[in-house]
Amino acid sequence: MGDIILDIDKVDKTFGGLHALADIDLKIEEGKIHAIIGPNGAGKSTLLNVCIGRLEPDRGTVRFNGEIITGKKPYEINHAGVVRVFQTPEIFPDLSLLQNVMVPAFAKRDGTFKFNFWKSLSSEKAIREEAEQVLNDLGLGEHLNHHAGSMSRGDKRRLELAMGLIQHPRLLLLDEPTAGMSRHDTNRTIELLTRIKERGMTKIIIEHDMHVVFSLADTISVLAQGRIIAQGTPDEIRGNPKVQEAYLGGAEL
């Protein structure tokens, strides 16, 4: 195993007596794509929320790049190099697509919004050009000046992915990145994420589309009822009867 960029150590999280996460031990290897799959309610999104500081675990620690990030605020974890793309797109609906992508680029660079932020938004050439390139890579180049709120759900998912990528994260957390996309757009997203992997960016992907999972993942962890019940390569997970029973009621993946 190579260098570990994210180390989740014995993490528990309970809501009203229900164990959303129970004794989670997970190590994410740098430069790899690690998929987390499992049925609805398994605890997948809760786990990502613990990793980015939106939820505090009841027990256990999360380390990023060797440093404990448990207890840190979400913006502190973000500035350390962890970016999450949410299951429900979190965008600025009244801004254009181009402005949406430029906003996190400025926030990442400057740490806070400046008094002349909106002036910079229209005049900063380097960030503007990079934002245009990222949107072109995601197939949104023709819609640069459209209001984000008018886009389809699938396009909003791609927009939020662009907002994450422009921050140049070391670790990108993707919660169902292709939900709401056509098969054509899904395949285009797979191709883009494959190219990003070649640049060394580490990714954790939560996904129900097995075509996406098996196309991208180096390692797959399976969550069921808040516990990791299996982990391995795509081939190992595909043939695991325990996984088939928990995830698809015994049907083959």
Buried (B, 14 or more C-beta within 10 A) or exposed (E): EEEBBBBBBEBBBBEEEEBBBBBBEBBBBBBBBBBBBBBEBBBBBBBBBBBBBBBEBBEBBBBBBEEEBBEBEEEEBBBBBBBBBBBEBEBBEEBBBBBBBBBBBBBBEEEEEEEEBEEBBEEBEEBBEBBBBBBEBBBBBEBBEBBBEEBEEBBBBBBBBBBBBBBBBBBBBBBBBBBBBEEEBBBBBBEBBEEBBEEEBBBBBBBBBBEBBBBBBBBBBBBBBBBBBBBBEBEEBBEBEEBBEBBEEEEEB
